[in-house]
Amino acid sequence: MIPLLIGITFFSFLIIQMAPGDFFDQLKLNPQISKVTLEKMQQEFGLDKPWIVQYFNWLKNIAKLVFGFS
């Protein structure tokens, strides 16, 4: 059952990662937001890390029932 659960979470994460664009695409169009600010925000959210590290961080947050910012 555990391998199935890990497989489902991995598949879900891949689907989310393969979606075109991200949260920062909208912000990049705003000329009032500097590139430095965008890079800093990406570091805060961990989006500058490889996808496998992002997956384990995502999995850790799900285990803690932390689903992100609203």
C-alpha positions as CSV (number, residue, x, y, z in Angstrom):
1,M,0.0,0.0,0.0
2,I,2.9,2.4,0.8
3,P,4.5,2.0,-2.7
4,L,1.1,2.7,-4.3
5,L,0.7,5.8,-2.2
6,I,4.2,7.1,-3.1
7,G,3.5,6.3,-6.7
8,I,0.2,8.3,-6.7
9,T,1.8,11.3,-5.0
10,F,4.8,11.2,-7.4
11,F,2.4,11.0,-10.4
12,S,0.3,13.9,-9.0
13,F,3.5,16.0,-8.5
14,L,4.6,15.3,-12.0
15,I,1.2,16.4,-13.4
16,I,1.4,19.7,-11.5
17,Q,5.0,20.3,-12.6
18,M,4.2,19.6,-16.3
19,A,1.5,22.2,-16.4
20,P,2.5,25.2,-18.5
21,G,3.5,28.3,-16.6
22,D,3.7,29.0,-12.9
23,F,2.7,31.6,-10.3
24,F,5.6,33.8,-11.3
25,D,4.7,34.1,-15.0
26,Q,2.0,36.7,-14.0
27,L,4.4,38.5,-11.8
28,K,7.1,38.7,-14.5
29,L,4.7,40.8,-16.6
30,N,4.5,43.5,-13.9
31,P,7.2,46.1,-14.5
32,Q,7.0,47.2,-10.9
33,I,8.4,43.9,-9.6
34,S,12.1,43.6,-10.0
35,K,13.9,40.5,-11.1
36,V,15.8,40.4,-7.8
37,T,12.4,40.3,-5.9
38,L,11.2,37.5,-8.2
39,E,14.4,35.5,-7.6
40,K,14.2,36.0,-3.9
41,M,10.5,34.8,-3.9
42,Q,11.5,31.7,-5.9
43,Q,14.2,30.9,-3.3
44,E,11.7,31.3,-0.5
45,F,9.3,28.9,-2.1
46,G,12.1,26.5,-3.0
47,L,11.4,26.7,-6.8
48,D,15.1,27.2,-7.5
49,K,15.9,23.7,-6.4
50,P,15.8,20.5,-8.6
51,W,12.5,18.9,-9.1
52,I,13.3,15.8,-7.0
53,V,14.1,18.1,-4.0
54,Q,10.9,20.0,-4.6
55,Y,9.0,16.7,-4.6
56,F,10.4,15.6,-1.2
57,N,9.7,19.0,0.2
58,W,6.1,18.8,-1.2
59,L,5.7,15.3,0.3
60,K,7.0,16.5,3.7
61,N,4.5,19.4,3.7
62,I,1.7,17.1,2.8
63,A,2.6,14.7,5.7
64,K,2.5,17.8,8.0
65,L,-0.9,18.8,6.5
66,V,0.6,22.0,5.3
67,F,-1.0,22.7,1.9
68,G,0.6,26.1,1.1
69,F,-0.4,29.7,1.3
70,S,-4.0,30.8,0.5
